[in-house]
Amino acid sequence: MKKNKLGNTDIRISEMILGTWLMGDAGYWGASDRLESEKAIHTAWEGGITTFDTAYVYGNGLSEEVLGKAVKGLPREEMTIISKIWRPDLPKDHVRPACERSLKFLGMDYLDVYFIHYPSIAGDPIEDTMESLMQLKEEGKIRSIGVSNFSLEQLKEARRYGDVDIIQPCYSLVWRFLDGPEFAYCKENHVGVIPYSPLAQGLLTGKYKSDKVFPKTDGRSEAPLFLHPYFDGALKVADFLKSYAEKYDRTQAQIAIRWLMQTPGITAPIVGGRNAAQVAENLKATSFELTAADYKEIDDYSRQFTDTLPRFVNFFNATIMTD
């Protein structure tokens, strides 16, 4: 598997990243099986994935713990480990304890990337958070700093107070709010881009129909793309991928992931997997390429949908922003 350079750093990340949210957050996804999660991580490693994305909030350390146990004994210097700091820990004096807590769950002594998971909603000054993160970087506890779910303006502000080498947005064929000027800025300033939810939490797999009802216990029941009429539009994009799946002898999901991997400005996508079989299927997206013509056709069709979407607060909140 190819390795891509991360921003201005000397860190190399695999062209596909394994996301471990499914392995920890039972509140959103339902309970996971630890043994199956470990098998999924091993399958990813055997398939060439060397970069793993986790976060403390994925089960209050459960995802970090599962990941740490699964990779114990593997060469640490050959892997890239990403974790994130949650909102309550953004105050200046909370950052170090939060990082050390994540390292303890992982059983490691440093992180390759430490993300601010979301911008503060409590008024915590970004300069204070960045100051503490830069101190951790100087000490070698973290090798690089990232921001997740930040707007372009929030990214620029964070970079005023320290090194931000990477941004993690939600981005897919049906969710394209980090686009245009944002990609241009990241390219000009050598900021890596590793998007999450490349399959829009299953929407692009082709397994759902318009009459699908998600129970209230499923976090997707309140996500805007899973509500009508947006759900119907997203499913049309998924259906559009069928002919390409047949042409390349791949699944619709693999076509959607491959499109993202070939999108200019993307460093590597984060692709989740609940078990080894899902990870093995996702890995097949690394073994082919879309032609330029096919990429453009898929890209253009996708935009016919995404250009009609209102500006939601985020992927998980259907509130429409008015300013």
KALINHU-V113247 format. One record per backbone hydrogen bond with DSSP energy under -1.0 kcal/mol. CO is the residue of the C=O (numbers start at 0). NH is the residue of the N-H. E is the energy in kcal/mol with one decimal. If there is no record, write none. Layout:
co->(CO CO)
nh->(NH NH)
e->(E E)
//
This chain:
co->(1 3 5 10 12 16 17 19 20 20 23 24 25 27 32 33 34 35 36 37 38 39 40 41 42 43 44 49 50 51 52 54 55 56 57 60 61 62 63 64 65 66 70 74 75 79 80 80 81 82 83 84 85 86 90 93 94 95 96 97 98 99 100 101 102 102 110 112 113 114 115 124 125 126 127 128 129 130 131 132 133 134 135 135 136 140 143 144 145 146 150 151 152 153 154 156 157 164 165 166 167 168 171 174 178 179 180 181 182 183 184 185 191 192 192 194 195 196 198 199 201 208 214 217 218 222 223 226 228 229 230 231 232 233 234 235 238 240 241 242 243 244 250 251 252 253 254 255 256 257 259 262 268 270 274 275 276 277 278 280 281 282 283 290 291 292 293 294 295 296 297 298 299 301 301 302 304 305 309 310 313 316 318)
nh->(14 12 8 5 3 270 52 22 23 24 25 28 29 218 36 37 38 39 40 41 42 43 44 45 46 48 47 79 17 81 19 57 60 58 62 64 65 66 67 68 69 70 73 77 78 51 111 112 53 114 55 116 88 89 93 97 98 99 100 101 102 103 104 105 106 107 142 82 145 84 147 128 129 130 131 132 133 134 135 136 137 138 140 141 139 110 113 164 115 167 154 155 156 157 158 159 160 191 146 193 148 195 174 171 181 183 184 185 186 187 188 190 166 266 267 269 170 199 203 202 204 211 217 220 221 225 226 230 232 233 234 235 236 237 238 239 241 244 245 246 247 249 254 255 256 257 258 259 260 261 262 265 16 18 278 279 280 281 282 283 284 285 286 294 295 296 297 298 299 300 301 302 303 304 305 306 307 308 311 320 316 313 312)
e->(-2.0 -2.9 -2.1 -2.6 -3.3 -3.3 -2.8 -1.1 -2.0 -2.2 -1.4 -2.2 -1.3 -1.9 -2.5 -2.5 -2.2 -2.2 -2.1 -2.3 -2.4 -2.1 -2.3 -2.6 -1.6 -2.6 -1.6 -3.0 -2.3 -2.7 -2.0 -1.1 -2.4 -2.6 -2.2 -2.6 -2.8 -2.5 -2.8 -2.3 -2.3 -2.1 -2.5 -1.6 -1.5 -2.6 -1.6 -1.7 -2.5 -2.6 -1.2 -2.2 -2.0 -1.9 -2.3 -2.0 -2.3 -2.7 -2.1 -2.1 -2.4 -1.9 -2.2 -2.3 -1.6 -2.1 -1.9 -2.0 -2.1 -3.1 -2.5 -1.7 -2.7 -1.9 -1.9 -2.2 -2.7 -1.7 -1.9 -2.2 -2.4 -1.6 -1.9 -1.0 -1.0 -2.6 -1.9 -2.3 -2.0 -2.4 -2.3 -2.4 -2.1 -2.3 -2.1 -1.2 -1.6 -3.0 -1.9 -2.2 -2.1 -2.3 -1.0 -2.3 -1.9 -2.2 -2.5 -2.5 -2.4 -2.5 -2.0 -2.9 -2.6 -2.8 -1.2 -3.0 -1.8 -1.7 -2.0 -1.4 -1.6 -2.0 -2.2 -2.2 -1.4 -1.8 -1.7 -2.2 -1.6 -2.5 -2.2 -1.5 -1.3 -2.0 -2.6 -1.8 -1.7 -2.3 -2.1 -2.1 -2.4 -2.6 -1.9 -2.3 -2.5 -2.4 -2.5 -1.6 -2.3 -1.7 -1.1 -2.1 -2.6 -1.7 -1.9 -2.6 -1.9 -2.4 -2.2 -1.0 -1.9 -1.9 -1.2 -2.8 -2.1 -2.2 -2.4 -2.7 -3.0 -2.2 -2.4 -1.9 -1.2 -1.3 -2.5 -2.3 -1.8 -1.0 -1.1 -3.4 -1.4 -1.1 -2.0)
//
